[in-house]
Amino acid sequence: MQNKKLQKAVKRLIDIILSFIVLIVFLPIWVVVVILIKVTSPGPVFFLQDRPGQYKKIFKVYKFRTMKIGSEKMIKGQEVMKDDDRVTSIGKFLRRTKIDEIPQVFNVLKGEMSLVGPRPERIASLEDYDDEISKRLNMRPGMTGLAQVSGNIYLDLQDRYRFDVYYVENYSLWLDIKIIFRTVGVVLFGEDKYVDKYLVDINRSTYTAQKETISS
């Protein structure tokens, strides 16, 4: 228990340091992205939306806007795919390279998010949470996470939840490091390259075992 607390304290320190570095290093890119968004589609530069954070505390997540105005209404569990016509021309590039997520370093600095953790879902998704899935809310949501480097949009919703619960129950700094390095690969080569190439084996996780018990 004491070791876990120490690791989470170190995790927070790393979040703050790396977020400041990203903020400074990517500042020229921010300027270019802002200009491209403004000249290629009408609407605001940033997309803000209420999301549930740790222990269901609601916060506003920051992103560069990648979709056309009026396209923000989403179906639970349905991801925005590569050929989605709601995505703007520059939005396709921003989503592919994950640059649209960079403004979330502000969420990290404010303590609402972490660099690594379960991705924050829409508030409406909470209606479908049972006690097991709710475990994903026991840690700060992340800019990247175990599900995001294990196929992400190519996984079904229940499998993404299983990865999130596994992460929360088996958290370690070493797992964070592996996820961060894998995230670099996802940015460079695409999410589809990591389908079925999991960092961990969740087939016999607590979540799976409990679901099998309930089904039987």
C-alpha positions as CSV (number, residue, x, y, z in Angstrom):
1,M,0.0,0.0,0.0
2,Q,2.8,2.4,1.0
3,N,4.6,1.5,-2.3
4,K,1.5,2.3,-4.3
5,K,1.1,5.7,-2.6
6,L,4.8,6.6,-3.3
7,Q,4.4,5.5,-7.0
8,K,1.3,7.7,-7.4
9,A,3.1,10.7,-5.8
10,V,6.0,10.2,-8.3
11,K,3.4,9.8,-11.1
12,R,2.0,13.2,-10.2
13,L,5.4,14.8,-10.2
14,I,6.2,13.3,-13.6
15,D,2.8,14.6,-14.9
16,I,3.7,18.1,-13.9
17,I,7.2,18.1,-15.2
18,L,6.4,16.5,-18.6
19,S,3.3,18.6,-19.1
20,F,5.4,21.8,-18.7
21,I,7.9,20.4,-21.2
22,V,5.2,19.5,-23.7
23,L,3.6,22.9,-23.3
24,I,6.9,24.7,-24.0
25,V,8.2,22.4,-26.8
26,F,4.9,22.3,-28.7
27,L,4.1,26.0,-28.4
28,P,5.2,26.8,-32.1
29,I,3.0,23.9,-33.2
30,W,0.1,25.3,-31.2
31,V,0.3,28.5,-33.2
32,V,0.3,26.7,-36.5
33,V,-2.6,24.5,-35.5
34,V,-4.7,27.4,-34.4
35,I,-4.2,29.2,-37.7
36,L,-5.0,26.0,-39.7
37,I,-8.2,25.4,-37.8
38,K,-9.4,29.0,-38.2
39,V,-8.7,29.1,-42.0
40,T,-10.0,25.6,-42.9
41,S,-13.4,25.6,-41.1
42,P,-15.7,28.0,-39.2
43,G,-16.0,27.7,-35.5
44,P,-13.9,27.9,-32.3
45,V,-10.3,26.6,-32.1
46,F,-10.8,24.6,-29.0
47,F,-13.4,22.0,-28.1
48,L,-14.5,21.9,-24.5
49,Q,-16.8,19.2,-23.0
50,D,-17.8,18.1,-19.6
51,R,-16.3,14.7,-18.7
52,P,-16.4,12.6,-15.5
53,G,-13.0,12.4,-13.8
54,Q,-11.6,10.7,-10.8
55,Y,-14.5,9.6,-8.4
56,K,-17.0,11.0,-11.0
57,K,-15.9,14.6,-10.4
58,I,-17.0,16.6,-13.5
59,F,-14.4,18.7,-15.4
60,K,-14.0,20.3,-18.8
61,V,-11.6,18.5,-21.1
62,Y,-9.7,20.6,-23.6
63,K,-9.0,19.6,-27.2
64,F,-8.3,21.2,-30.5
65,R,-11.6,21.1,-32.5
66,T,-11.4,18.4,-35.2
67,M,-15.0,18.1,-36.1
68,K,-17.5,20.3,-37.9
69,I,-19.8,22.4,-35.9
70,G,-22.9,20.5,-34.7
71,S,-21.1,17.1,-34.9
72,E,-20.4,16.8,-31.2
73,K,-23.4,14.6,-30.4
74,M,-22.1,11.1,-30.3
75,I,-23.4,7.6,-29.8
76,K,-22.1,5.9,-26.7
77,G,-19.4,3.4,-27.5
78,Q,-19.2,4.5,-31.2
79,E,-15.8,5.9,-32.0
80,V,-15.0,8.4,-34.7
81,M,-13.4,6.4,-37.5
82,K,-10.8,7.5,-40.1
83,D,-13.3,8.1,-42.8
84,D,-15.9,9.9,-40.7
85,D,-17.3,12.8,-42.8
86,R,-17.9,14.9,-39.6
87,V,-14.2,15.4,-39.2
88,T,-12.7,18.5,-40.8
89,S,-9.8,18.3,-43.3
90,I,-7.2,19.4,-40.8
91,G,-9.0,17.4,-38.1
92,K,-8.1,14.2,-39.8
93,F,-4.4,15.0,-39.4
94,L,-4.8,16.2,-35.9
95,R,-6.6,13.1,-34.8
96,R,-4.2,10.8,-36.6
97,T,-1.2,12.4,-34.9
98,K,-3.0,12.9,-31.6
99,I,-2.1,16.6,-31.7
100,D,-5.7,17.4,-31.0
101,E,-5.2,16.0,-27.5
102,I,-2.2,18.3,-26.6
103,P,-4.3,21.0,-24.9
104,Q,-5.1,18.4,-22.2
105,V,-1.7,19.2,-20.6
106,F,-3.7,22.0,-19.0
107,N,-6.1,19.4,-17.5
108,V,-3.0,17.5,-16.3
109,L,-1.4,20.6,-14.7
110,K,-4.8,21.4,-13.0
111,G,-4.8,17.9,-11.5
112,E,-7.9,16.8,-13.4
113,M,-6.1,14.4,-15.6
114,S,-2.8,12.4,-15.8
115,L,-0.5,11.7,-18.7
116,V,-1.6,8.0,-18.4
117,G,-4.9,6.6,-17.2
118,P,-8.3,5.6,-18.5
119,R,-9.6,8.0,-21.1
120,P,-12.4,10.2,-19.8
121,E,-15.7,9.2,-21.3
122,R,-18.9,11.3,-21.9
123,I,-21.1,11.8,-18.8
124,A,-23.9,9.8,-20.5
125,S,-21.7,6.7,-20.4
126,L,-21.9,6.6,-16.6
127,E,-25.5,5.2,-16.9
128,D,-24.1,1.9,-18.1
129,Y,-21.4,1.5,-15.4
130,D,-21.7,-1.3,-13.0
131,D,-19.5,-1.7,-9.8
132,E,-16.7,-3.3,-11.8
133,I,-16.6,-0.8,-14.6
134,S,-16.8,2.1,-12.1
135,K,-13.3,1.1,-10.9
136,R,-11.9,2.9,-13.9
137,L,-12.9,6.1,-12.1
138,N,-10.6,5.4,-9.1
139,M,-7.7,7.1,-10.8
140,R,-7.3,10.3,-12.8
141,P,-8.2,9.9,-16.5
142,G,-5.3,10.0,-18.8
143,M,-4.2,11.6,-22.1
144,T,-3.3,8.1,-23.2
145,G,-4.0,4.7,-21.6
146,L,-3.7,1.0,-21.8
147,A,-6.7,0.6,-24.1
148,Q,-5.4,3.4,-26.4
149,V,-2.2,1.5,-27.1
150,S,-4.0,-1.9,-27.5
151,G,-6.2,-1.1,-30.5
152,N,-8.3,1.7,-29.1
153,I,-11.1,2.4,-31.7
154,Y,-10.7,-1.2,-33.0
155,L,-11.7,-2.6,-29.6
156,D,-15.3,-3.0,-28.6
157,L,-16.4,-0.9,-25.6
158,Q,-16.4,-3.8,-23.1
159,D,-12.8,-4.7,-24.0
160,R,-11.7,-1.0,-23.5
161,Y,-13.3,-1.1,-20.1
162,R,-11.5,-4.3,-19.3
163,F,-8.1,-2.7,-20.1
164,D,-9.0,0.3,-18.0
165,V,-10.0,-1.8,-15.0
166,Y,-6.8,-3.8,-15.4
167,Y,-4.7,-0.7,-15.4
168,V,-6.3,0.7,-12.2
169,E,-6.0,-2.6,-10.4
170,N,-2.4,-3.3,-11.5
171,Y,-1.0,0.2,-11.7
172,S,2.8,0.7,-11.6
173,L,5.2,3.3,-12.8
174,W,6.7,0.7,-15.1
175,L,3.3,0.1,-16.7
176,D,3.0,3.9,-17.3
177,I,6.4,4.0,-18.9
178,K,5.5,1.1,-21.3
179,I,2.3,2.8,-22.2
180,I,4.1,6.1,-22.9
181,F,6.6,4.4,-25.2
182,R,3.8,2.4,-26.9
183,T,1.9,5.7,-27.4
184,V,4.9,7.0,-29.4
185,G,4.5,4.0,-31.7
186,V,0.8,4.5,-32.1
187,V,1.4,8.2,-33.1
188,L,4.0,7.2,-35.6
189,F,2.4,4.0,-37.1
190,G,-1.3,4.2,-36.3
191,E,-3.7,2.4,-33.9
192,D,-4.4,-0.3,-36.4
193,K,-0.8,-1.5,-36.2
194,Y,-1.4,-2.5,-32.6
195,V,-4.6,-4.5,-32.9
196,D,-4.1,-7.8,-31.0
197,K,-0.6,-6.7,-29.8
198,Y,-1.4,-6.1,-26.2
199,L,1.0,-4.9,-23.5
200,V,-0.8,-7.1,-21.0
201,D,-2.9,-10.2,-21.0
202,I,-6.4,-9.3,-19.7
203,N,-8.0,-12.6,-20.6
204,R,-7.9,-13.8,-17.0
205,S,-8.3,-10.5,-15.3
206,T,-10.6,-10.1,-12.3
207,Y,-13.1,-8.3,-14.6
208,T,-13.3,-11.3,-16.9
209,A,-13.6,-13.8,-14.1
210,Q,-16.4,-12.0,-12.5
211,K,-18.3,-11.6,-15.8
212,E,-17.9,-15.4,-16.4
213,T,-19.3,-16.1,-12.9
214,I,-22.3,-13.8,-13.5
215,S,-23.0,-15.4,-16.9
216,S,-22.9,-18.9,-15.5
